């Protein structure tokens, strides 16, 4: 993967090859849930999840934790792309507005506040062009303090 991601602010959107690299190293919970990152720039990040029965809660719809995880993943990647530094979540406030049984959840993260040490990103999640969840993700930017 191109080392400019995470080591400096992204000045131009990641290329397809760089996106493959981001998705390849994103092997934790995001990989388990099937979160795919499709666009990363300094100004916004996009991705999706194809909902399957493995994402369901007991009533047969996507578990609310899936939306929280999409918000955390896209917001964190967006903050790293914007700041060029590691970012860790401080709070994740997710509103669930609709339910999804199957199909794709598309998501986009956009900045609300960009500070030197904290960021706030809003992640909107859509199913078939209908808003189904929003996340406000506050992050701490971990810059070198030397």
N, C-alpha and C positions, 0 to 999 in steps of 0.2 A: 504494500500500500504506500502511496505517496506520503512522505512524512510531513507534508505541510499541514495536514489535518491534525489539530491538537498542538502544534508547535508554533503556529502563527495564525492570525486572523485570516479567514478565507476572503480573498479579494475578487475571485471569480468562482462561479459554481463548480462543484466537483465534476470531473469528467465521468463518463460511464465506467472507465477502468477504476477510478478512485472510489466510486460508489460500490463497485464489486468488492474492493478492499475493505471499506467500512462495514459492509454486510458480512464479509468473511470473518472479521475480528469481533463482531457483535454476537458472541457465542453464548451469552448468559441467558437470562430470562427472555430477552427479546427474541432470541433464536428459538427457544422452546415454544414461545407463543406464535411464532411465524411472522413477526414484525419485519417488514421489508422497507428499507430506506430507498426512496426513488429520486430525491433531489435534496441537495445541500448547498446553501449559499450563506452569506453573512446575514441576509435579511429574512430568510425563512427556510424551513425544512419540510419535506413531504414524505409520506410513506403510507403503507396500507397493511391490513391483515385480512386474510380470507377466513371468515368465521366457519368453524366446523363444530361438530358435536363435542369435541375435546375442550372447547371454550365455554360450553354451556354450564349454567348452574342447574339446580334440581328441576326448575320449571321449563327447561328446554330453550332458554335464551342465553345470549352471551353474558357471562359473569361480569359484574361491575368492575372487578379488579382488572379485567382486560383493558377497559377504557383508561383506568388509572395508569396502567403499564404503558399503553400507547403514548399517553401524555408525557409520562416521565422519560421515555426513550426519545421521542422526537424533540422535546424541550431541552433535554440534556445535550443531545447532538447539536442542536441549534446554538446553544450557549457556547459550546466548545468551538464551533465554527466561527462564531462572532468574536470571541475573546482570544482565541488561540491558546487557551489555558484549560486545565482540567476544571470541571464544574461538578458540584454535588448538590443534590436536592435538599432544600430546607423545608419546603412545604409543597404539598400536592393537593389542590382543591379541585375535585372533579364533580361536575354536575352531570347526572344521567338524565337525558331528555327523551329518549326513545329506546325501544328494544330491537335487537337484531337476532334472528334465529339462524340465518345463513346468508352468505354473500359477502361482499367486500366492504370493509370499513376503510374509507380514505381519510387521511388526516393531514393537517397542515399546521405548523407552528410558526407564529409571528411574534415579534417582540412587542412588549408593552412598556418595559423600562429596561434600559441598558446602562448600568452603572459600572464603575471600576471593580467593585467587589461583589455586587449582587445584580442579578438579572431577574426579570419576570417575563415569562413567555406564556402566551395563550395558544392552546392547541385545540382546534376545532375538528370534530370527527363526524363524518357524513356516511350515510348508507343510502344509496340510490338518490343522491342529491338532497337528502333530508338530514338536517342537523340532529345527531343522536346523543352527543356528549361534548362537553367542553372541559378543558383542564386549565387552571392557572397554576403554573409551576414556578416557584421561587427558587433560585439557585445561588449558591455561593461560588464565586470564581476564585480558584486557588492559584494565584499568581506567585511567581518566585519572589520572595520577600527579601532577597539579599541585596 
